[in-house]
Amino acid sequence: MKIICIGRNYAKHIAELDNERPEEPVVFLKPDSAILAKKIPFFIPAFANEIHYETEVLVKINKVGKFIDSKFAPKYYDEIGLGIDFTDRELQSKLKAKGLPWEKAKAFDGSAVIGKFYPKTDFDLNNLSFQLKINEQLVQDGNTKAMLWKIDELIAYVSQFFTLKKGDVIFTGTPAGVGKVTKEDILVGTLENNESFHIKIK
């Protein structure tokens, strides 16, 4: 499987990082080796000085698709979830300044947290709230209604470039409130008040 990530999909997050608002979705990939194993802490990599959390709604693809029209996109997923795109912000900034790819900052081992998945029929996907708490303090409070591109639009867009396959996961972008993690932090993510993941930082 592959992990397809969308950047700059929430206007307030674009502003907080002083990025330019894109005219089309920003897309990058993580390998399957980026997935953080279940019940395992996230270990801050030795090469990193500033790891940031980015909480995101996830979509799990359920069948093969290519050149999918957005009106047919709902047929290609049954489940949604919540995860974290861990980012080496300092390294990403250096790479961006040189016009280089982000993978070293975004796709390292353990950088993709994939929490529990739920049937999409349980929720209103265009008005879906999600939160991240660190040490019981709310740090991110997002809602999919603020997305620049909705889930079905993202599926249609990325399927122009990549054949989507069963088991692929799409990270749909993060809202404002990203920040640094430190050792011993406890991160808890909730999707409409359902706990999706619980992670300790080491």
Buried (B, 14 or more C-beta within 10 A) or exposed (E): EBBBBBBBBBBEBBEBBEEEEEEEBBBBBBBEEBBBEEEEBBBBBEEBEBBBBBBBBBBBBBEEBEEBEBEEBEEBBBBBBBBBBBBBBBBBEEBBEEEEEBBBBBBBEBBBBBBBBBEBEEBEBEEBBBBBBBEEEEBBBBBBEBBBBBBBBBBBBBBEEBEBBEEBBBBBBBBBBBBEBEEEBEBBBBBBEBEBBEBEBE
